[in-house]
Structure formats: structure tokens, C-alpha cells
Amino acid sequence: MKVEQTVRCPNCGSPAERSHLFSSKLVRTQCPACDYLMVTSTAGRVIEAYAPGIDTHRFM
């Protein structure tokens, strides 16, 4: 089963798509405006992430 919803992109604020993929226990958020992608497990573990424009050095 797959449930889709429209959310605001955490990277740029544009409308993005969030898909809850229950069969694989994943949540995928993607934004066509800025190419943001975040795939997490339903437990909250990050599986894959791509966020152009976010400076990773500020998190270290």
C-alpha cells in the first residue's frame, strides 16, 4: 500500500511529495523544485539523502 501527501520541502519550502510505502516500511520525501530527496525507514533511520544547497559543514 502507498499513501501520498503534499508537504512543504524542508530544503526550499516548495510543494514536495511524501510517499509512505507500507510494504517496504519506507517514507520518501522528494521535491522537484530543488531536487531534495530523503528516504527514511518508518523507525526514523535515514536510508538515503540528497539535499543540494545544504552545507554539510555546518552540521559537523
DSSP file (Angstrom, degrees, kcal/mol; ACC not computed):
  #  RESIDUE AA STRUCTURE BP1 BP2  ACC     N-H-->O    O-->H-N    N-H-->O    O-->H-N    TCO  KAPPA ALPHA  PHI   PSI    X-CA   Y-CA   Z-CA
    1    1 A M              0   0    0      0, 0.0    21,-1.8     0, 0.0    22,-0.7   0.000 360.0 360.0 360.0 143.6    0.0    0.0    0.0
    2    2 A K  E     -A   21   0A   0     19,-0.2     2,-0.5    20,-0.1    19,-0.2  -0.996 360.0-169.8-133.0 129.1    1.2    3.5   -0.8
    3    3 A V  E     -A   20   0A   0     17,-1.9    17,-3.2    -2,-0.4     2,-0.4  -0.980   9.3-164.6-119.1 128.8   -0.1    6.8    0.6
    4    4 A E  E     +A   19   0A   0     -2,-0.5     2,-0.3    15,-0.2    15,-0.2  -0.882  10.0 173.7-114.4 145.4    1.0   10.1   -0.9
    5    5 A Q  E     -A   18   0A   0     13,-2.3    13,-3.1    -2,-0.4     2,-0.5  -0.986  31.1-118.6-144.6 154.7    0.7   13.6    0.5
    6    6 A T  E     +A   17   0A   0     -2,-0.3     2,-0.3    11,-0.2    11,-0.2  -0.836  41.2 164.0 -95.4 128.2    1.8   17.1   -0.4
    7    7 A V  E     -A   16   0A   0      9,-2.2     9,-3.7    -2,-0.5     2,-0.4  -0.811  42.6 -90.5-131.9 171.3    4.1   18.7    2.1
    8    8 A R  E     -A   15   0A   0     -2,-0.3     6,-0.1     7,-0.2    23,-0.0  -0.726  45.8-111.0 -85.1 136.6    6.5   21.7    2.1
    9    9 A C     >  -     0   0    0      5,-3.0     4,-1.4    -2,-0.4    -1,-0.1  -0.489  16.1-146.0 -65.9 129.5   10.1   20.9    1.2
   10   10 A P  T  4 S+     0   0    0      0, 0.0    -1,-0.2     0, 0.0    -2,-0.0   0.656  97.3  50.1 -70.5 -13.4   12.4   21.2    4.2
   11   11 A N  T  4 S-     0   0    0      3,-0.1    40,-0.0    43,-0.0    -2,-0.0   0.899 133.8  -0.1 -89.4 -48.2   15.1   22.4    1.9
   12   12 A C  T  4 S-     0   0    0      2,-0.2    -4,-0.0    24,-0.0     0, 0.0   0.556  88.0-118.4-123.8 -12.3   13.4   25.2   -0.2
   13   13 A G     <  +     0   0    0     -4,-1.4     3,-0.1     1,-0.3     0, 0.0   0.401  67.8 131.9  89.0  -3.5    9.8   25.4    1.0
   14   14 A S  S    S-     0   0    0      1,-0.1    -5,-3.0    -6,-0.1    -1,-0.3  -0.322  72.9 -77.7 -74.3 162.8    8.2   24.5   -2.3
   15   15 A P  E     -A    8   0A   0      0, 0.0    18,-0.3     0, 0.0     2,-0.3  -0.445  59.6-179.5 -61.5 132.2    5.5   21.9   -2.5
   16   16 A A  E     -A    7   0A   0     -9,-3.7    -9,-2.2    -2,-0.2     2,-0.5  -0.811  25.4-114.6-128.7 168.3    7.0   18.4   -2.3
   17   17 A E  E     -AB   6  30A   0     13,-2.7    13,-2.4    -2,-0.3     2,-0.5  -0.919  20.5-166.0-111.9 130.0    5.7   14.9   -2.3
   18   18 A R  E     -AB   5  29A   0    -13,-3.1   -13,-2.3    -2,-0.5     2,-0.5  -0.967   7.4-167.5-114.6 126.2    5.8   12.5    0.6
   19   19 A S  E     -AB   4  28A   0      9,-3.2     9,-2.7    -2,-0.5     2,-0.7  -0.952  11.3-155.1-116.2 127.8    5.1    8.8    0.0
   20   20 A H  E     -AB   3  27A   0    -17,-3.2   -17,-1.9    -2,-0.5     2,-1.0  -0.906   9.8-166.2-100.0 111.4    4.5    6.3    2.7
   21   21 A L  E  >> +AB   2  26A   0      5,-2.9     5,-2.0    -2,-0.7     4,-0.8  -0.801   8.4 179.6-101.8  92.5    5.5    2.9    1.3
   22   22 A F  T  45S+     0   0    0    -21,-1.8     3,-0.3    -2,-1.0    -1,-0.2   0.826  74.3  60.0 -68.5 -33.5    4.0    0.5    3.8
   23   23 A S  T  45S+     0   0    0    -22,-0.7    -1,-0.2     1,-0.2   -21,-0.1   0.862 119.0  29.5 -65.2 -34.1    5.1   -2.8    2.1
   24   24 A S  T  45S-     0   0    0     -3,-0.5    -1,-0.2     2,-0.1    -2,-0.2   0.388 106.9-123.8-103.9   2.1    8.8   -1.8    2.4
   25   25 A K  T  <5 +     0   0    0     -4,-0.8    17,-1.8    -3,-0.3     2,-0.3   0.889  65.9 133.0  57.4  44.6    8.3    0.3    5.6
   26   26 A L  E   < -BC  21  41A   0     -5,-2.0    -5,-2.9    15,-0.2     2,-0.4  -0.891  47.2-153.9-124.1 154.1    9.8    3.4    4.0
   27   27 A V  E     -BC  20  40A   0     13,-2.9    13,-2.7    -2,-0.3     2,-0.5  -0.997  15.8-167.5-124.8 124.4    8.9    7.1    3.8
   28   28 A R  E     -BC  19  39A   0     -9,-2.7    -9,-3.2    -2,-0.4     2,-0.5  -0.957   6.0-173.8-118.2 125.7   10.2    9.0    0.7
   29   29 A T  E     +BC  18  38A   0      9,-2.8     9,-2.3    -2,-0.5     2,-0.3  -0.978  13.1 171.0-116.4 126.8   10.1   12.8    0.5
   30   30 A Q  E     -BC  17  37A   0    -13,-2.4   -13,-2.7    -2,-0.5     7,-0.2  -0.996  19.9-157.5-140.3 145.1   11.1   14.4   -2.8
   31   31 A C     >  -     0   0    0      5,-2.1     4,-1.4    -2,-0.3     5,-0.4  -0.978   6.4-163.4-122.8 121.3   11.0   17.9   -4.2
   32   32 A P  T  4 S+     0   0    0      0, 0.0    -1,-0.1     0, 0.0   -16,-0.1   0.720  88.1  61.7 -74.3 -19.4   11.0   18.6   -8.0
   33   33 A A  T  4 S+     0   0    0    -18,-0.3   -17,-0.1     1,-0.1    -2,-0.0   0.906 124.0  11.8 -74.1 -41.9   11.9   22.3   -7.4
   34   34 A C  T  4 S-     0   0    0      2,-0.1    -1,-0.1    -3,-0.1     0, 0.0   0.385  99.6-114.4-120.1   2.3   15.3   21.8   -5.7
   35   35 A D     <  +     0   0    0     -4,-1.4     2,-0.1     1,-0.2    -2,-0.0   0.726  55.5 165.1  71.8  23.2   16.0   18.0   -6.2
   36   36 A Y        +     0   0    0     -5,-0.4    -5,-2.1    15,-0.1     2,-0.3  -0.470  10.5 179.6 -69.4 140.8   15.7   17.3   -2.5
   37   37 A L  E     +CD  30  50A   0     13,-2.9    13,-3.0    -7,-0.2     2,-0.4  -0.976  11.1 171.3-145.6 132.0   15.4   13.6   -1.6
   38   38 A M  E     -CD  29  49A   0     -9,-2.3    -9,-2.8    -2,-0.3     2,-0.5  -0.959   6.2-175.1-140.9 122.8   15.1   11.9    1.8
   39   39 A V  E     +CD  28  48A   0      9,-3.2     8,-3.2    -2,-0.4     9,-1.8  -0.979  14.7 170.3-118.2 122.7   14.2    8.2    2.3
   40   40 A T  E     -CD  27  46A   0    -13,-2.7   -13,-2.9    -2,-0.5     6,-0.2  -0.886  33.6-113.7-127.1 158.9   13.8    7.0    5.8
   41   41 A S  E >   -C   26   0A   0      4,-2.5     3,-1.9    -2,-0.3   -15,-0.2  -0.467  38.3-107.0 -80.0 164.1   12.5    3.9    7.5
   42   42 A T  T 3  S+     0   0    0    -17,-1.8   -16,-0.1     1,-0.3    -1,-0.1   0.693 122.9  61.8 -67.3 -14.9    9.3    4.1    9.4
   43   43 A A  T 3  S-     0   0    0    -18,-0.3    -1,-0.3     2,-0.1   -17,-0.1   0.541 123.9-104.9 -83.6  -8.1   11.5    3.8   12.5
   44   44 A G  S <  S+     0   0    0     -3,-1.9     2,-0.3     1,-0.3    -2,-0.1   0.455  71.6 141.9 101.7   1.4   13.2    7.1   11.5
   45   45 A R        -     0   0    0      1,-0.1    -4,-2.5     2,-0.0     2,-0.5  -0.600  54.1-120.2 -78.1 135.7   16.6    5.8   10.2
   46   46 A V  E     +D   40   0A   0     -2,-0.3    -6,-0.3    -6,-0.2     3,-0.1  -0.644  34.3 172.9 -77.5 124.2   17.9    7.6    7.2
   47   47 A I  E     -     0   0A   0     -8,-3.2     2,-0.3    -2,-0.5    -7,-0.2   0.826  69.4  -2.1 -96.5 -45.0   18.3    5.3    4.2
   48   48 A E  E     -D   39   0A   0     -9,-1.8    -9,-3.2     2,-0.0    -1,-0.4  -0.992  64.7-178.9-149.6 142.3   19.2    7.8    1.5
   49   49 A A  E     +D   38   0A   0     -2,-0.3     2,-0.3   -11,-0.2   -11,-0.2  -0.995   9.3 169.6-147.0 138.8   19.5   11.6    1.5
   50   50 A Y  E     +D   37   0A   0    -13,-3.0   -13,-2.9    -2,-0.3    -2,-0.0  -0.911   7.5 162.4-148.1 119.0   20.3   14.2   -1.2
   51   51 A A    >   -     0   0    0     -2,-0.3     3,-1.6   -15,-0.2   -15,-0.1  -0.734  22.3-155.3-141.3  87.8   19.9   17.9   -0.5
   52   52 A P  T 3  S+     0   0    0      0, 0.0     3,-0.1     0, 0.0   -16,-0.1  -0.362  80.5  28.8 -63.7 141.1   21.7   20.2   -2.8
   53   53 A G  T 3  S+     0   0    0      1,-0.3     2,-0.6    -2,-0.0   -19,-0.0   0.298  87.7 115.7  93.0 -10.1   22.4   23.6   -1.3
   54   54 A I    <   -     0   0    0     -3,-1.6     2,-0.7     2,-0.0    -1,-0.3  -0.840  65.0-134.2 -94.1 123.3   22.6   22.4    2.3
   55   55 A D    >   -     0   0    0     -2,-0.6     3,-1.0     1,-0.2     4,-0.2  -0.658  13.9-164.4 -79.7 111.8   26.1   23.0    3.6
   56   56 A T  G >  S+     0   0    0     -2,-0.7     3,-1.3     1,-0.2     4,-0.4   0.703  80.5  73.2 -70.8 -19.4   27.1   19.8    5.4
   57   57 A H  G >  S+     0   0    0      1,-0.3     3,-0.9     2,-0.2    -1,-0.2   0.768  86.2  64.1 -67.2 -24.7   30.0   21.5    7.2
   58   58 A R  G <  S+     0   0    0     -3,-1.0    -1,-0.3     1,-0.2    -2,-0.2   0.692 100.2  53.1 -73.6 -15.0   27.6   23.4    9.5
   59   59 A F  G <         0   0    0     -3,-1.3    -1,-0.2    -4,-0.2    -2,-0.2   0.530 360.0 360.0 -92.5  -8.1   26.5   20.0   11.0
   60   60 A M    <         0   0    0     -3,-0.9    -1,-0.2    -4,-0.4    -2,-0.2   0.420 360.0 360.0-100.7 360.0   30.0   18.9   11.9
